[in-house]
Amino acid sequence: MARPSGDAAAQLARGVRLREEGNRAEARELLVALAARHPDDAEIAYQTAWVHDALGLEAEAVAYYERALAGDGLSAEHRLGAFTGLGSTLRVLGRFGEALALFERGLGEFPGAPGLRTFAAMALYNEGRAREAVAGLLKLLAESDVVGRYRPAVEYYADNLDETVA
């Protein structure tokens, strides 16, 4: 699907601007109406999901995120954002298994994406898989410049967290 044009594009831009300026309730009202008129528009669905999340209305955001991911026309940045947003939302709603499955799907499209990996670690923790969660975070940290000269040790212990020396 092509990006919104004409009046829809102008209204979408206004909704995003309102959200960014902190006028989230007004943005939500505008975007919900716009999404109702353009139910197959992935970008409108994504922005509508985002404003629901920003308002703490996670349960209402889910369907919009799902529509965004099912549709065509999202930029890679916004598609990644939709995976991250929906997965995080599912996790907050206690739907940990669904969140993990979605993060796995997202990582299939965006291998190594730090945000997806971070939120996946949180969902792993929620699923009682703390070792996997910490290992994943350590690997992510080791790939950054943060650990510097300790990178080899962090990489090693990411896979050997239970190892101790007597």
N, C-alpha and C positions, 0 to 999 in steps of 0.2 A: 504494500500500500504506500502511496506517495505521502509525503509530509502534508499536514493540513495547509490549506490555502485560503486566501480571502479572509472572510469574517472569522472563520474557525481559527485560522492562524493568529489573527489579531487577538481573539479572545484567549487562546492558549497562552500567548505571550503575556497577556495581562494577568492571567491566573498565576503563571510562574513568577512574575514580578511581585504580585501581591504576597505570595508565599515567602519569597526572598526578603521582602520588606517587613515580614512579621504579621501581616494581615491574613492569617491562615484561615479563619472562619469564612471571610469573604472570598478568599481564593477557593476554598472547598465548595462553596455555593455555586460559584461560576463554573468550576471544573466538573462538578457532578452534572450540572445541566448540559454542559458541552459534551460530556461522555455519553449522556443519554441520547443526544442528537447524532453522535458519531460513534456508535458502539463497536465498530470494527477498526477504529484508529488506535494503533498501538501506542503512539506518542501521547495522545490525550489520555489513554488509560494509565500509562506510566506516571504522568504528572498528577493524575487524580489519585493514584495509589500513594504517591509520595506525600501529598498534602494530608491524606488521612493519617499516615504514619507520623507526620509532623505534629498532628493534633492529638496523638495518642489513641487514635481510632484504628488500632491494628486489625481487628476482626473485619472491619469494613474495607480495609486496604487489600485484603487477600484477593478478592475477585478481580479487582482492577489490575493487580500485578499479574494475575493469571492471564487476563485478556491481553496485557501488554506483551507477555512472552509468547502467547499463541499467535499473535499477529505479526505482520511484516512492517518494516519501515523504521524500526528503532536503530539509531546509530549504535556502533559497538559499545561506546561509552554508556549509553542509556540501557542497552541490553544487559551489560554487566551490572549496572545499577539496579535493574529489575531483579536479576538473580540474587544480588546481595540483599536488596530490600525485602523481597519475598521470603528468602531463607531466614533472615533475621526476624521477620514478623512471625513466621511459623514457629520459630524457636521461642519467642516471647509468649506465644499462645500455648506453649507446652506441647507442641506437635513436633517433637524432636526428631523422630524417624523421618517424617516428611521433609523436615529442614535438611537433614543429612543427605537424603536422596536428591533434593534440589541442588544443594551445594556440589554434590558429585556431578550432576548434570551440567551445572555452570562451569565447573572446572574442566569438563570435557570440551567446552567451547572456549574457555579462557584458562588454559593450563597455567598453573602457578600464580594466579591472581591473588595478591596478598589479602585483600579484603575478604574474599570468599574463604580463603584458608583460615583466616582469623575467626570468622563467624562459625565456620565448620568446627573449629576447635572448641568453641563454646558449646555447640550442640553435642559434640562428643562428650564433653564434661557432663552435660545434663543427662546424657544417656548412661552415665556411670562408667565411661571409658576415659578416665582421667589420664591414664598413662599415654594413650594415643593422642589426647588433646595436648598434653605438655610436649610430647615428642614433636607434634606438628608445629607448635609454636616455636620450639627451639630451632627446628629446621628453618622456619621462616626468619627467625632472628639471625641465624647463622648466614643466611643469604644476604643480609643487609650489611651495612658498614658499621653498625652499632657495636658489634662485639670485637671488631678489629683483630688483633693478634690472637684472641682466644677462639677464633672461628674453628680451628681443628678440634679443640676440646668440646666445644658446644655441639658440633656436628657428631662427634663420637657419642657423647652422652645422650643425644637425641634418640639414638637407637639402642642405648644401653643404660637407661635410667635406673634400673634396679641393681646395677653393678656397684659393689663396694669392695674395699680392700680391708682385709682383716688385720 
